[in-house]
Amino acid sequence: MLINATSALWFLPFAAPIALWVALTDLKWMKIHNRAVLALVAVYAIVGLMALPLATWAWGWVHLAVVLALGFVLSSVGLMGAGDAKFAAAMAPFIALGDLNLFLLLLGTVALVGVIAHRVARRTAAIRGLVPDWESWHRREFPFGLALGPSLLFYLALGAVFGNGVS
């Protein structure tokens, strides 16, 4: 992995609760709140200054802008929710550009497992009974925050263990 292990370790304790919050709120309300997006951007803005070289940190903002523009287009044509697009943009600076293919593979895998697990849970009365008010049980769409949040969490955890890049 090209992410620096030290950088991943810096980010992980701050990004992990936000990533889990996004997964849970998307399951419950089928929404990723702007507070979560802004919180993740704040983590990058503040922790990134300590965790990354200044040039790498600055390029991360370009990654955010590019993914935000792409997400806006995808959201405009109905291929992605607006909250998903904004959270993906907030995640973008955390991903080392050289790890993009690996991250996309990780995201695809987490999304596939998430879809299957969500559909099985939705059909399991005992599980639905624990949280009967979750909006995602009643909607056809998949709560993609269930894939986005954990993918960032897994990427940073893997980076903390296997990262060897210079950032």
Phi, psi and omega in degrees: 000145182269347175292143177285132183300321180295319178298315179299320178295324176296315185286324191307309184292338179271322182279330184302311180296327178292316180299317179291321177301317179297315180300314183290318181291329177290324175296315185285314187243357185056040179215142168252114186288146178301330178300322179292318179298312181294324178297317180292321176297319178297321177300314180297316183299316186271304183291324180302327178296331179269331189268341187232154169297150186303319180295318179296316179301316181295318178296331178302326178292328175293318178301316179301313182296319180295314181292325177296317179296315178297317179296324177299316179296312180297322177291321181297327180264008174082015181270350183204146176287154181296320178295321177299316181297316180292320180290323176300319178296319179294331178285330189308317182296339182283341185266122176296133184305323179291345178262007186303312180299317178298316180296318180296323175296316178298314179299316179297319179294314179296321179297315180298312178297320180297317179298312181297312181297320180294317181293321177293315180298322181296330181267001182257111186303320182298320180287313178301326179295333179290327182220067187291343185269004179294126179297327184295340177293332188257359184251149178286326183291152176272134177286092189295344173299335176294338175262318184297306183302304179298329178297317176297316179300312180295319180299312181293322178295316177296320178297324179295329181269315189251355183295142179214006181287175181260358185059000000 
